[in-house]
Amino acid sequence: MQGSTVVILLNFCAKNPPHRQAANRYLTVRRKQKLNLKFSSFKVQTKMKKKSLKKINDSEAKLNPIPIIVGVPRSGTTLLRFMLDSHPEMAIPPETGFIPLLNSLNESNNDDLRKEFFQLLTNFSSWQDFEIDKEIFWGKLSQCNPFNISDGCRIFYKLYSACFNKLRYGDKTPTYCLNMLEIQKLIPEARFIHLIRDGRDVALSLRKMWFSPGNEIEVQANYWSRLISTTREQSKQCNYYLEIYYEDLILNTEKNLKEICHFIELSYHSEMLNYYYHTPTRLKEHKGRILNDGQVLTQEQRLKQQQKTTEIPDQKNLFKWKEQMSREEIKLYEEKAGPLLKDLGYELNYPEFGILKNKQFNNLFSFFKRKYLQYLGHNYCSLGCKSRKLMTIGLKIILT
């Protein structure tokens, strides 16, 4: 049945050039996806996107690249932060979080802008984690004339890295994945590293955290899909963007770290593999804080959520959803996020949820179905239920 359907569709498309072109475009995309998504028992894909920096002036081009680690929370971004931070030349602070708020500052008056910038950062909830002296910070800002927000950010990062006698610096704030274009405009030397993890494993880890979007599995699936889709969409306009998969980082750590170092123009150092020796000391920066809803988050609670970064990476932590998720939860998750999981190359328990159900696909599918039935000379309404299902399955196999 499948072979005859192919012949019929090709014959029809040959007589209808516009439809033939539409079909060829759709089928070509699906073939490429299948070829690119060959996946063994674990994820081993890495994608790097690099564009010309023609829009960046000469003075900005000489600045060292700043790695900005982004991704869905609980995707391993803290782990990668400590790996890079263990490099003798690189220091990455705890999550900053204030960059999206910088757009609200008034740039009309230079002195007022400097004061507003200083007050915004030093009053922000994460400021105490950085352990930067306010007077020293203000002194450095005062020496910047004329002052601008971009240089203010660089002063902040430089002061932080200087605390560890390091020259290079970066950032690790997962949800900056929603603000990459703003950050690139503000800091043109930014190079984004998007860490991607199987969404089902993310859900298991994230749903029990205080910053979780919700406990329901459908909420977790939608949240994961939204952040990754938005990040990948914004990446099309980013000058530098790199995708690393968490599973591959655990299984092939040295290979991935060398690729990241090449991406940010930093010489590889083997000490990054021994990050877990340094992590306990670095985690002491994570102070207790009061949340927006008034709840108190203790230092012990913050340390506990990052406990695994003090240990050697364990491959047993990969794909834990297969054992810890119920069949119903897996089905609900894949029903919401199946197309994106499949697009990223992750295996599905329910392959039927990997089909992207959008208006364009449905219209094309319905069109071919009607023509297929016309060519066979059948009256679809007179067919039995089983025959209808078989025809529908056959068409889905061809189109997906």
ZIKARA-V957375 format. One record per residue. N is the residue number from 0. RES is the residue in three letters. PHI is phi as a letter, one per 20 degrees, with the letter a starting at -180 (999 if undefined). D_LAST is the distance of its C-alpha to the last C-alpha in Angstrom with 1 decimal. Layout:
[[N | RES | PHI | D_LAST] [N | RES | PHI | D_LAST]]
This chain:
[[0 | MET | 999 | 16.2] [1 | GLN | f | 12.9] [2 | GLY | f | 15.0] [3 | SER | f | 16.9] [4 | THR | f | 14.0] [5 | VAL | f | 13.0] [6 | VAL | f | 16.7] [7 | ILE | f | 17.2] [8 | LEU | f | 14.5] [9 | LEU | f | 16.0] [10 | ASN | f | 19.4] [11 | PHE | f | 18.9] [12 | CYS | f | 17.5] [13 | ALA | f | 20.5] [14 | LYS | e | 22.9] [15 | ASN | c | 21.4] [16 | PRO | g | 21.2] [17 | PRO | g | 20.2] [18 | HIS | f | 17.1] [19 | ARG | f | 16.5] [20 | GLN | f | 16.8] [21 | ALA | f | 14.4] [22 | ALA | f | 11.7] [23 | ASN | f | 12.6] [24 | ARG | f | 12.6] [25 | TYR | f | 9.2] [26 | LEU | f | 7.7] [27 | THR | f | 10.4] [28 | VAL | f | 9.7] [29 | ARG | f | 6.3] [30 | ARG | f | 8.4] [31 | LYS | f | 11.2] [32 | GLN | f | 9.8] [33 | LYS | f | 9.1] [34 | LEU | f | 12.6] [35 | ASN | f | 14.2] [36 | LEU | d | 13.3] [37 | LYS | f | 14.9] [38 | PHE | c | 16.9] [39 | SER | e | 19.9] [40 | SER | e | 21.9] [41 | PHE | b | 22.5] [42 | LYS | e | 21.6] [43 | VAL | c | 23.1] [44 | GLN | e | 21.5] [45 | THR | c | 23.9] [46 | LYS | c | 23.4] [47 | MET | c | 26.5] [48 | LYS | d | 26.8] [49 | LYS | c | 30.2] [50 | LYS | c | 31.6] [51 | SER | f | 35.1] [52 | LEU | d | 37.7] [53 | LYS | f | 39.5] [54 | LYS | f | 40.1] [55 | ILE | e | 42.0] [56 | ASN | f | 45.7] [57 | ASP | f | 47.6] [58 | SER | f | 49.2] [59 | GLU | f | 45.8] [60 | ALA | f | 44.3] [61 | LYS | e | 47.0] [62 | LEU | f | 46.1] [63 | ASN | f | 44.5] [64 | PRO | g | 40.8] [65 | ILE | d | 40.3] [66 | PRO | f | 37.4] [67 | ILE | d | 35.9] [68 | ILE | e | 33.8] [69 | VAL | c | 31.3] [70 | GLY | q | 28.6] [71 | VAL | f | 28.1] [72 | PRO | g | 31.4] [73 | ARG | m | 31.6] [74 | SER | d | 29.1] [75 | GLY | n | 32.0] [76 | THR | f | 33.4] [77 | THR | f | 36.9] [78 | LEU | g | 36.5] [79 | LEU | f | 35.5] [80 | ARG | g | 38.4] [81 | PHE | f | 40.9] [82 | MET | f | 39.6] [83 | LEU | f | 40.2] [84 | ASP | f | 43.4] [85 | SER | f | 44.8] [86 | HIS | f | 45.0] [87 | PRO | g | 48.7] [88 | GLU | d | 48.0] [89 | MET | d | 45.3] [90 | ALA | c | 45.9] [91 | ILE | c | 43.3] [92 | PRO | f | 44.7] [93 | PRO | f | 43.4] [94 | GLU | g | 41.0] [95 | THR | e | 42.6] [96 | GLY | n | 40.8] [97 | PHE | e | 43.2] [98 | ILE | g | 41.6] [99 | PRO | f | 39.7] [100 | LEU | e | 43.1] [101 | LEU | f | 44.8] [102 | ASN | f | 43.6] [103 | SER | e | 46.0] [104 | LEU | f | 49.1] [105 | ASN | e | 51.5] [106 | GLU | e | 51.8] [107 | SER | f | 54.7] [108 | ASN | d | 57.4] [109 | ASN | f | 57.2] [110 | ASP | f | 59.5] [111 | ASP | f | 57.9] [112 | LEU | f | 54.4] [113 | ARG | f | 55.7] [114 | LYS | f | 57.1] [115 | GLU | f | 54.0] [116 | PHE | f | 51.8] [117 | PHE | f | 54.2] [118 | GLN | f | 54.4] [119 | LEU | f | 50.7] [120 | LEU | f | 50.0] [121 | THR | f | 53.1] [122 | ASN | e | 52.5] [123 | PHE | f | 48.9] [124 | SER | f | 48.0] [125 | SER | e | 47.0] [126 | TRP | g | 50.0] [127 | GLN | f | 52.1] [128 | ASP | f | 49.4] [129 | PHE | e | 50.1] [130 | GLU | l | 53.8] [131 | ILE | d | 54.8] [132 | ASP | f | 58.3] [133 | LYS | f | 58.4] [134 | GLU | f | 61.5] [135 | ILE | f | 60.2] [136 | PHE | f | 56.9] [137 | TRP | f | 58.9] [138 | GLY | f | 61.2] [139 | LYS | f | 58.4] [140 | LEU | f | 56.9] [141 | SER | f | 60.4] [142 | GLN | e | 60.6] [143 | CYS | e | 57.5] [144 | ASN | c | 58.9] [145 | PRO | f | 57.4] [146 | PHE | e | 55.1] [147 | ASN | b | 51.3] [148 | ILE | f | 48.5] [149 | SER | f | 46.7] [150 | ASP | f | 49.9] [151 | GLY | f | 50.5] [152 | CYS | f | 47.2] [153 | ARG | f | 48.1] [154 | ILE | f | 51.5] [155 | PHE | g | 50.1] [156 | TYR | f | 47.8] [157 | LYS | f | 50.6] [158 | LEU | f | 53.0] [159 | TYR | f | 50.7] [160 | SER | f | 50.1] [161 | ALA | f | 53.8] [162 | CYS | f | 54.5] [163 | PHE | d | 53.0] [164 | ASN | l | 54.6] [165 | LYS | d | 51.2] [166 | LEU | e | 50.4] [167 | ARG | d | 46.6] [168 | TYR | b | 44.8] [169 | GLY | b | 41.4] [170 | ASP | b | 39.8] [171 | LYS | c | 37.5] [172 | THR | c | 36.6] [173 | PRO | g | 33.0] [174 | THR | f | 32.7] [175 | TYR | f | 33.7] [176 | CYS | f | 30.0] [177 | LEU | e | 30.4] [178 | ASN | c | 33.3] [179 | MET | f | 32.4] [180 | LEU | f | 33.3] [181 | GLU | f | 36.6] [182 | ILE | f | 37.4] [183 | GLN | f | 36.7] [184 | LYS | f | 39.0] [185 | LEU | f | 41.6] [186 | ILE | c | 41.3] [187 | PRO | f | 39.9] [188 | GLU | e | 40.2] [189 | ALA | f | 37.7] [190 | ARG | c | 34.9] [191 | PHE | e | 32.1] [192 | ILE | d | 30.8] [193 | HIS | e | 27.8] [194 | LEU | e | 27.7] [195 | ILE | d | 24.4] [196 | ARG | c | 24.4] [197 | ASP | g | 22.1] [198 | GLY | g | 22.4] [199 | ARG | f | 23.3] [200 | ASP | f | 26.2] [201 | VAL | g | 27.1] [202 | ALA | f | 27.4] [203 | LEU | f | 29.7] [204 | SER | e | 31.9] [205 | LEU | f | 31.9] [206 | ARG | f | 32.5] [207 | LYS | e | 36.0] [208 | MET | e | 37.1] [209 | TRP | f | 39.4] [210 | PHE | d | 37.0] [211 | SER | f | 34.0] [212 | PRO | f | 32.4] [213 | GLY | r | 32.6] [214 | ASN | e | 32.5] [215 | GLU | f | 29.8] [216 | ILE | f | 26.5] [217 | GLU | f | 24.6] [218 | VAL | f | 26.9] [219 | GLN | f | 26.3] [220 | ALA | f | 22.5] [221 | ASN | f | 22.9] [222 | TYR | f | 25.6] [223 | TRP | f | 23.7] [224 | SER | f | 20.6] [225 | ARG | f | 23.1] [226 | LEU | f | 25.1] [227 | ILE | f | 22.4] [228 | SER | f | 20.6] [229 | THR | f | 24.0] [230 | THR | f | 25.1] [231 | ARG | f | 22.3] [232 | GLU | f | 22.7] [233 | GLN | f | 26.5] [234 | SER | f | 26.1] [235 | LYS | f | 25.2] [236 | GLN | d | 28.8] [237 | CYS | e | 30.4] [238 | ASN | f | 32.6] [239 | TYR | c | 31.9] [240 | TYR | b | 29.0] [241 | LEU | c | 28.0] [242 | GLU | d | 25.3] [243 | ILE | c | 26.5] [244 | TYR | e | 24.9] [245 | TYR | g | 27.4] [246 | GLU | f | 26.4] [247 | ASP | f | 26.9] [248 | LEU | f | 30.1] [249 | ILE | f | 31.5] [250 | LEU | e | 30.5] [251 | ASN | c | 31.5] [252 | THR | f | 34.0] [253 | GLU | f | 36.1] [254 | LYS | g | 33.4] [255 | ASN | f | 31.8] [256 | LEU | f | 35.2] [257 | LYS | f | 36.2] [258 | GLU | f | 33.1] [259 | ILE | f | 34.0] [260 | CYS | f | 37.6] [261 | HIS | f | 36.8] [262 | PHE | f | 34.7] [263 | ILE | d | 37.7] [264 | GLU | l | 40.3] [265 | LEU | c | 41.9] [266 | SER | f | 43.3] [267 | TYR | f | 41.8] [268 | HIS | c | 44.2] [269 | SER | f | 44.0] [270 | GLU | f | 45.5] [271 | MET | f | 42.2] [272 | LEU | f | 41.2] [273 | ASN | d | 44.3] [274 | TYR | g | 43.3] [275 | TYR | f | 44.0] [276 | TYR | f | 47.7] [277 | HIS | e | 47.9] [278 | THR | g | 45.7] [279 | PRO | g | 48.4] [280 | THR | f | 50.7] [281 | ARG | f | 48.1] [282 | LEU | f | 47.0] [283 | LYS | f | 50.5] [284 | GLU | f | 49.8] [285 | HIS | f | 47.6] [286 | LYS | e | 50.2] [287 | GLY | f | 50.3] [288 | ARG | b | 49.6] [289 | ILE | d | 49.6] [290 | LEU | f | 46.3] [291 | ASN | f | 45.9] [292 | ASP | e | 46.4] [293 | GLY | n | 49.7] [294 | GLN | f | 48.6] [295 | VAL | e | 50.0] [296 | LEU | d | 47.6] [297 | THR | f | 49.8] [298 | GLN | f | 49.6] [299 | GLU | f | 49.2] [300 | GLN | f | 46.1] [301 | ARG | f | 44.6] [302 | LEU | f | 45.5] [303 | LYS | f | 44.0] [304 | GLN | f | 40.5] [305 | GLN | d | 40.6] [306 | GLN | g | 42.3] [307 | LYS | f | 39.6] [308 | THR | f | 40.1] [309 | THR | e | 43.5] [310 | GLU | d | 42.1] [311 | ILE | f | 40.6] [312 | PRO | g | 36.7] [313 | ASP | d | 35.6] [314 | GLN | f | 32.4] [315 | LYS | f | 32.7] [316 | ASN | e | 31.8] [317 | LEU | e | 28.2] [318 | PHE | l | 25.5] [319 | LYS | f | 28.3] [320 | TRP | f | 25.9] [321 | LYS | f | 25.2] [322 | GLU | d | 28.8] [323 | GLN | d | 30.0] [324 | MET | e | 27.4] [325 | SER | f | 27.4] [326 | ARG | f | 24.5] [327 | GLU | f | 24.8] [328 | GLU | f | 24.8] [329 | ILE | f | 21.7] [330 | LYS | f | 19.9] [331 | LEU | f | 21.3] [332 | TYR | f | 20.6] [333 | GLU | f | 16.9] [334 | GLU | f | 16.6] [335 | LYS | e | 18.0] [336 | ALA | d | 16.8] [337 | GLY | g | 13.7] [338 | PRO | g | 11.4] [339 | LEU | f | 14.3] [340 | LEU | g | 15.0] [341 | LYS | f | 11.7] [342 | ASP | f | 12.1] [343 | LEU | e | 15.6] [344 | GLY | n | 14.7] [345 | TYR | e | 16.2] [346 | GLU | f | 15.4] [347 | LEU | d | 14.7] [348 | ASN | f | 16.8] [349 | TYR | c | 14.5] [350 | PRO | g | 10.8] [351 | GLU | f | 10.0] [352 | PHE | e | 11.6] [353 | GLY | e | 9.2] [354 | ILE | e | 7.1] [355 | LEU | f | 9.2] [356 | LYS | e | 11.2] [357 | ASN | c | 13.1] [358 | LYS | f | 15.1] [359 | GLN | f | 13.5] [360 | PHE | f | 10.0] [361 | ASN | f | 12.0] [362 | ASN | f | 14.2] [363 | LEU | f | 11.9] [364 | PHE | f | 10.3] [365 | SER | f | 13.9] [366 | PHE | f | 15.2] [367 | PHE | f | 13.2] [368 | LYS | f | 14.1] [369 | ARG | f | 17.6] [370 | LYS | f | 18.0] [371 | TYR | f | 16.5] [372 | LEU | f | 19.1] [373 | GLN | f | 21.8] [374 | TYR | f | 21.4] [375 | LEU | f | 21.8] [376 | GLY | m | 24.8] [377 | HIS | e | 24.0] [378 | ASN | e | 25.3] [379 | TYR | g | 22.5] [380 | CYS | f | 25.2] [381 | SER | e | 27.1] [382 | LEU | f | 24.3] [383 | GLY | f | 24.6] [384 | CYS | f | 22.5] [385 | LYS | f | 21.0] [386 | SER | f | 20.1] [387 | ARG | f | 18.3] [388 | LYS | f | 16.2] [389 | LEU | f | 15.4] [390 | MET | f | 14.3] [391 | THR | f | 12.1] [392 | ILE | f | 10.5] [393 | GLY | f | 10.2] [394 | LEU | f | 8.5] [395 | LYS | f | 5.9] [396 | ILE | f | 5.5] [397 | ILE | f | 5.7] [398 | LEU | f | 3.8] [399 | THR | d | 0.0]]
